[in-house]
Amino acid sequence: MYNKNQIRLFLSFLLFGSCMFSQDIHFSQYAELQSNINPALAGTQYDTRATAIYRNQWSTVGVAYQTYGVGFEQTIKRQKLKSNYFTASFNMFRDQAGNANMTNLSPNLGLAYSQRISRYFKLSAGLQGGIVYRTINASNLRWDSQYDYSTLSYNSSLPTGEPIAPASGVMSYDLGGGFNFHYAKSQRFISAQDGSKFNFGFSAYHYGIPNNSFIVSSEKLYARYCVYFSGDFNLPNTKNAIMPTFIYQRQGTNNELILGALYKFIIKDESTITDLRKAFAFAIGVQYRYKDAVIPTALLQYYKYAFGISYDVNVSTLTPASRRYGAVEFLLRYNVSQGYGKNLGRSDTKASY
């Protein structure tokens, strides 16, 4: 059990931490919603790709955090094997939290440029811009000064005692960009024990974003800096692969570090001539968000489709309130070509993604 002071402390963190420090949304399956970690990742692995994700967090403490995200990317070129090309992208994120229905809505448009620099390597750069719109229903908040000691109950007609009433909504522009280094090599199939690919890059978001607080008009949203790595490496003498991931993000005084890996079983390769046999793979593994959560994760891939699920088991100092229930997350992905199971993609041979 947890006492009243722990609950107050936790709820205060949720409300004022979000209002005053304005940290970004985050996903455990971050490698799948690429534009949230670097707009330069658009088009590096797929010609056409659509993704949707849903996250439900802190359901055991008050009203749950709910986060939604969608993304779409499309290369602008006639042939994938061209040495350089552009990719257009779109993403939109929305989250809602707490009794005050604090909501963030962030639609963005992006453009990435990819350049092949050698047989197996390509370098890409990307920019994205959009808006950040935040709303809150402050009338749903309850304050200590509204506790009526004569009736020993809450009385909404009593003054809040707060010197400044929070604004109901604020809106500002947003801007982000980054660089990505991509490697892919395969002679035939991933099950031929010669397939490997990885992405490594750096990005920055929210440069000089103004007017992002409900209370302090001069407050700016902290810039978010991100360094990441994700890979897919075939294991010798098997039809299986290891998929390691790493991400480090810093925003103001807040840091996030996630390390993990999935073990992928290549159940079926795609036929290269008739296209009658569809690729099929299943991956399972675990990630660890430093001092916060252990994250079991599974990913099912069939042909052009993928379904992912993860669950955050909370191991932070908030466990007395969360009771280790963190977040559940669902992912859906569609891409025109699957990017696995069939020639992983030397840039000088048949396109793999």
ZIQUIBEL-V126042 format. One record per backbone hydrogen bond with DSSP energy under -1.0 kcal/mol. CO is the residue of the C=O (numbers start at 1). NH is the residue of the N-H. Records with the same first field share a line. If there is no record, write none. Layout:
BEGIN
CO = NH, NH
END
This chain:
BEGIN
3 = 7
4 = 8
5 = 9
6 = 10
7 = 11
8 = 12
9 = 13
10 = 14
11 = 15
12 = 16
13 = 17
15 = 19
16 = 20
17 = 21
29 = 32
33 = 36
34 = 37, 38
38 = 41
39 = 42
41 = 44
47 = 75
48 = 336
49 = 73
50 = 334
51 = 71
52 = 332
53 = 69
54 = 330
55 = 67
56 = 328
57 = 65
58 = 61
65 = 57
66 = 96
67 = 55
68 = 94
69 = 53
70 = 92
71 = 51
72 = 90
73 = 49
74 = 88
79 = 82
83 = 116
85 = 114
86 = 76
87 = 112
88 = 74
89 = 110
90 = 72
91 = 108
92 = 70
93 = 106
94 = 68
95 = 104
96 = 66
97 = 102
98 = 101
100 = 137
102 = 97
103 = 135
104 = 95
105 = 133
106 = 93
107 = 131
108 = 91
109 = 129
110 = 89
111 = 127
112 = 87
113 = 125
114 = 85
115 = 123
119 = 347
120 = 184
121 = 117, 118
122 = 182
123 = 115
124 = 180
125 = 113
126 = 178
127 = 111
128 = 176
129 = 109
130 = 174
132 = 172
133 = 105
134 = 170
135 = 103
137 = 140
138 = 141
143 = 146
144 = 147
146 = 155
148 = 152, 153
153 = 148
155 = 158
168 = 136
170 = 134
172 = 132
174 = 130
175 = 206, 207
176 = 128
177 = 204
178 = 126
179 = 202
180 = 124
181 = 200
182 = 122
183 = 198
185 = 196
188 = 343
189 = 192
190 = 193
195 = 234
196 = 185
197 = 232
198 = 183
199 = 230
200 = 181
201 = 228
202 = 179
203 = 226
204 = 177
205 = 224
209 = 221
214 = 167
216 = 219
219 = 212
224 = 205
225 = 250
226 = 203
227 = 248
228 = 201
229 = 246
230 = 199
232 = 197
233 = 242
235 = 238
239 = 266
240 = 235
241 = 264
242 = 233
243 = 262
244 = 231
245 = 260
246 = 229
247 = 258
248 = 227
249 = 256
250 = 225
251 = 254
254 = 251
256 = 249
257 = 290
258 = 247
259 = 288
260 = 245
261 = 286
262 = 243
263 = 284
264 = 241
265 = 267, 282
268 = 280
277 = 271
279 = 303
280 = 267, 268
281 = 301
282 = 265
283 = 299
284 = 263
285 = 297
286 = 261
287 = 295
288 = 259
289 = 292, 293
292 = 315
293 = 289
294 = 313
295 = 287
296 = 311
297 = 285
298 = 309
299 = 283
300 = 307
301 = 281
302 = 305
304 = 335
305 = 302
306 = 333
307 = 300
308 = 331
309 = 298
310 = 329
312 = 326
313 = 294
316 = 319
318 = 321, 322
319 = 323
322 = 325
324 = 314
326 = 58
327 = 312
328 = 56
329 = 310
330 = 54
331 = 308
332 = 52
333 = 306
334 = 50
346 = 349
END
